[in-house]
Amino acid sequence: MRKRVKLVLLLMAFGFVGNAQMAVISSINGSEFCSGYGEENYAHLCFVSGPPIPVSSIFRLEFRWIVKHDRGTWVWLTQSFDRPVPLPFAGDYEVEAWVSYFFGGNVRPFASFRSNTTTIHVSDCTDE
């Protein structure tokens, strides 16, 4: 019985530690936008916190940006800490990112961390 209690406590501790390793993203030019296709209709998102694991010269970082909207979901893979996100439709956009660590030329990550979810509000600002 003691071993089971220790195992449960150990698994709970790993769960709490895993959630604490979350990366933090934020929009650097606000969270309220007008819909459209111009340069002013982009939300510039970037990582506010550093990577969860210190980066070594043998690692390669990849960032997966996921944007969810009522009209669809968009995914971008980049190797940059920031990403401009187009906002062509009115509504709420939920943005999250994943940080993945790769060894050299491997195609599968050895570690991945999820960021927080940021909501961007976009309204239809057409003059009528």
C-alpha positions as CSV (number, residue, x, y, z in Angstrom):
1,M,0.0,0.0,0.0
2,R,2.8,2.4,0.8
3,K,4.4,1.8,-2.6
4,R,1.2,2.7,-4.3
5,V,0.8,6.0,-2.3
6,K,4.4,6.9,-3.1
7,L,3.8,6.1,-6.8
8,V,0.7,8.3,-6.9
9,L,2.5,11.2,-5.2
10,L,5.5,10.8,-7.5
11,L,3.3,10.9,-10.6
12,M,1.4,14.0,-9.2
13,A,4.7,15.8,-8.6
14,F,5.8,15.1,-12.2
15,G,2.4,16.5,-13.4
16,F,2.9,19.7,-11.5
17,V,6.5,20.1,-12.6
18,G,5.4,19.5,-16.3
19,N,2.8,22.3,-16.1
20,A,5.4,24.7,-14.5
21,Q,7.6,24.3,-17.6
22,M,5.1,26.2,-19.8
23,A,6.4,28.9,-22.2
24,V,4.7,32.3,-22.3
25,I,3.6,34.1,-25.5
26,S,2.1,37.5,-25.8
27,S,1.0,40.0,-28.6
28,I,3.5,42.9,-28.6
29,N,1.1,45.2,-30.5
30,G,-2.1,44.8,-28.5
31,S,-5.0,42.4,-28.4
32,E,-7.7,44.4,-30.2
33,F,-7.6,44.6,-34.0
34,C,-9.7,45.3,-37.1
35,S,-10.1,42.5,-39.7
36,G,-8.5,42.9,-43.0
37,Y,-5.5,42.1,-45.2
38,G,-3.2,45.1,-44.6
39,E,-0.1,45.3,-42.5
40,E,-2.0,46.9,-39.7
41,N,-4.2,43.7,-39.5
42,Y,-1.4,41.5,-38.2
43,A,-0.9,40.5,-34.5
44,H,2.9,40.2,-33.8
45,L,3.2,37.4,-31.3
46,C,6.5,36.5,-29.5
47,F,7.7,34.5,-26.6
48,V,8.0,36.6,-23.4
49,S,9.7,33.9,-21.5
50,G,12.9,32.1,-22.5
51,P,12.9,28.5,-23.6
52,P,12.1,26.0,-20.9
53,I,15.4,24.1,-21.4
54,P,18.6,26.1,-22.0
55,V,19.6,25.9,-25.6
56,S,22.9,24.2,-26.5
57,S,24.8,24.3,-29.8
58,I,23.8,20.7,-30.5
59,F,20.0,21.4,-30.2
60,R,17.7,22.8,-32.8
61,L,14.6,24.6,-31.8
62,E,11.3,24.6,-33.8
63,F,8.2,26.6,-33.0
64,R,4.7,25.4,-34.0
65,W,2.2,28.3,-34.0
66,I,-1.5,27.2,-33.8
67,V,-4.2,29.8,-34.5
68,K,-7.9,28.7,-34.0
69,H,-10.8,30.7,-35.3
70,D,-14.5,29.9,-36.2
71,R,-13.5,29.8,-39.9
72,G,-10.6,27.5,-39.5
73,T,-7.3,26.6,-37.9
74,W,-3.9,27.7,-39.2
75,V,-0.5,26.1,-38.3
76,W,2.9,27.5,-39.0
77,L,6.3,25.9,-38.3
78,T,9.1,28.4,-37.7
79,Q,12.5,28.6,-36.1
80,S,11.9,32.1,-34.8
81,F,10.8,33.3,-31.4
82,D,8.1,35.5,-33.0
83,R,5.4,35.3,-35.6
84,P,3.2,37.8,-37.3
85,V,-0.4,36.4,-37.5
86,P,-2.8,37.6,-40.2
87,L,-6.3,38.5,-39.0
88,P,-8.5,38.5,-42.1
89,F,-11.8,37.6,-40.3
90,A,-13.7,39.2,-37.4
91,G,-14.1,37.2,-34.2
92,D,-11.8,35.7,-31.5
93,Y,-8.6,34.1,-32.4
94,E,-7.0,31.7,-29.9
95,V,-3.2,31.4,-30.4
96,E,-0.9,28.9,-28.8
97,A,2.6,27.7,-29.6
98,W,4.7,24.6,-29.0
99,V,8.5,24.7,-28.5
100,S,10.2,21.5,-29.7
101,Y,13.8,20.5,-29.2
102,F,15.7,18.4,-31.8
103,F,19.1,16.8,-31.8
104,G,21.2,17.8,-34.8
105,G,19.5,16.3,-37.9
106,N,16.8,14.2,-36.1
107,V,13.2,14.6,-37.3
108,R,11.5,13.7,-34.0
109,P,11.8,16.0,-31.0
110,F,13.2,14.8,-27.7
111,A,11.2,17.4,-25.8
112,S,8.2,19.6,-26.5
113,F,6.6,22.3,-24.3
114,R,3.2,24.0,-24.8
115,S,2.7,27.8,-24.3
116,N,-0.2,29.6,-22.7
117,T,-3.2,30.3,-24.9
118,T,-3.6,34.0,-25.9
119,T,-7.0,35.4,-27.2
120,I,-7.0,38.1,-29.8
121,H,-10.2,40.0,-30.4
122,V,-10.8,41.2,-34.0
123,S,-13.8,43.3,-35.0
124,D,-15.2,44.3,-38.4
125,C,-14.2,48.0,-38.6
126,T,-15.7,48.9,-42.0
127,D,-17.1,52.4,-42.3
128,E,-20.7,52.3,-43.4
